[in-house]
Every structure is written in structure tokens, then in C-alpha cells.
Amino acid sequence: MEAKAYAKYVRISPRKVTVVLDLIRGKDVVLAEAILKHTPKAACEPLLKLLKSAMANAETNHDMDTSKLYVAECNATAGPILKRIQPRAQGRAYRINKRTSHISLVLKEKEE
């Protein structure tokens, strides 16, 4: 039995999200929540919201015990890129890529 949650079109680079996901992968839900609350990264805020959503899905939809949950799988893939330009000298333009992420999180129950 597993509970899933997805966050799509999050306005942060998948590379930055992956750094934080590596910290919580395989950890207990309570520990993962504590790590996300005390890590000074921009990706922690949407990931904390996603973790709470996955916990609520596990409890409500699958009748799982939240004290036995752990982060089984988590990954961030690239979403659409918002392309912007920045004016430069002599009429040139540099492109600025504002990247987005699709983040998925899977929680499972520990077997005793």
C-alpha cells in the first residue's frame, strides 16, 4: 500500500529541489518533516506542503497509520521553461530560463 502526492509547475529548478529530496529520501515521515522545517533552502517550503498532503492522502484514502510512514520514493522532473530576455549592450538580448519542476512523493508503511 502506498500514498502518492504530486506538485506540478513549482517555480523552482529541479536541480535545486533534488538536493533537498536527497536529504529526506528513505527517512521516517516525522524526521523528514523536521529536516524540511530546519533546512534553509527555498525548495523546503513546497516540499513540506507536499509531504503533508501525502500524509493526509495516506490517512484519508488508504487508512494507513501515519506513525509508520516513511518516504519511499521522491523525485523532481523538469516542467515547462518560462523563457524571458534581458537586454544587453549594443542591442543584444540574453535569454533567461525560469525553470519549473514537477515533484512526486510516495509514502509507504514500514513492515515490522
C-alpha positions in Angstrom: 0.0 0.0 0.0 1.4 3.4 -0.9 0.2 7.0 -0.8 1.2 9.5 -3.5 1.2 13.2 -3.9 2.3 15.4 -6.8 3.2 19.1 -7.1 3.3 20.4 -10.6 4.6 23.6 -12.1 6.5 24.5 -9.0 8.6 27.7 -9.9 12.0 26.3 -8.8 14.7 24.5 -10.7 14.5 20.7 -10.4 18.3 20.7 -9.7 17.7 22.7 -6.5 14.7 20.5 -5.5 16.7 17.3 -5.9 19.3 18.5 -3.3 16.6 18.7 -0.7 14.9 15.5 -1.8 18.1 13.6 -1.3 18.0 14.6 2.4 14.6 13.1 3.1 14.6 10.0 0.8 14.1 6.8 2.9 13.6 8.8 6.1 10.7 8.4 8.6 7.9 11.0 8.0 8.4 12.8 11.3 12.1 13.0 10.7 11.6 14.2 7.1 9.2 16.9 8.3 11.8 18.1 10.9 14.5 18.2 8.2 12.4 20.2 5.9 11.5 22.7 8.7 15.1 23.4 9.6 16.9 23.3 6.3 17.5 26.8 4.9 16.6 26.1 1.2 13.9 27.6 -1.0 12.7 24.1 -2.0 11.8 23.2 1.5 8.5 25.2 1.6 6.8 23.4 -1.3 8.2 20.1 -0.3 6.8 20.4 3.3 3.4 21.2 1.9 3.7 18.2 -0.5 4.8 15.9 2.4 1.8 17.0 4.5 -0.5 16.4 1.5 0.9 12.8 1.0 0.4 12.1 4.7 -3.2 13.3 4.5 -3.8 11.1 1.4 -2.3 8.1 3.3 -4.6 8.6 6.3 -7.8 9.6 4.5 -7.7 7.5 1.3 -5.8 4.4 2.3 -6.4 4.2 6.1 -2.7 4.0 6.8 -1.1 4.6 10.2 0.9 7.9 10.0 3.3 6.9 12.7 4.6 4.0 10.5 5.1 6.0 7.3 8.3 6.7 5.5 9.4 8.4 2.3 9.7 5.5 -0.1 10.3 7.4 -3.4 10.7 11.1 -4.3 11.9 12.8 -7.5 11.7 16.0 -9.3 11.5 16.3 -13.1 11.7 19.3 -15.3 8.5 21.1 -16.2 8.0 23.8 -18.9 10.6 26.5 -19.0 9.5 30.2 -18.9 11.7 32.0 -21.4 12.5 35.6 -20.7 15.0 38.0 -22.2 17.4 40.5 -20.6 18.6 43.5 -22.7 22.3 43.7 -23.1 24.8 46.1 -24.7 24.6 47.0 -28.4 21.0 45.8 -28.9 21.7 42.2 -28.0 19.4 40.1 -25.8 20.3 37.3 -23.4 17.8 34.6 -22.6 16.8 33.9 -19.0 15.3 30.5 -18.4 12.9 30.4 -15.5 12.7 26.7 -14.8 9.7 24.8 -13.3 9.5 21.4 -11.6 7.1 18.5 -11.3 7.7 16.9 -7.9 6.3 13.4 -6.9 6.4 11.9 -3.4 5.5 8.3 -2.4 4.9 7.2 1.2 4.8 3.6 2.3 4.2 1.9 5.7 7.1 0.2 7.5 6.7 -3.5 7.9 7.6 -4.7 11.4 
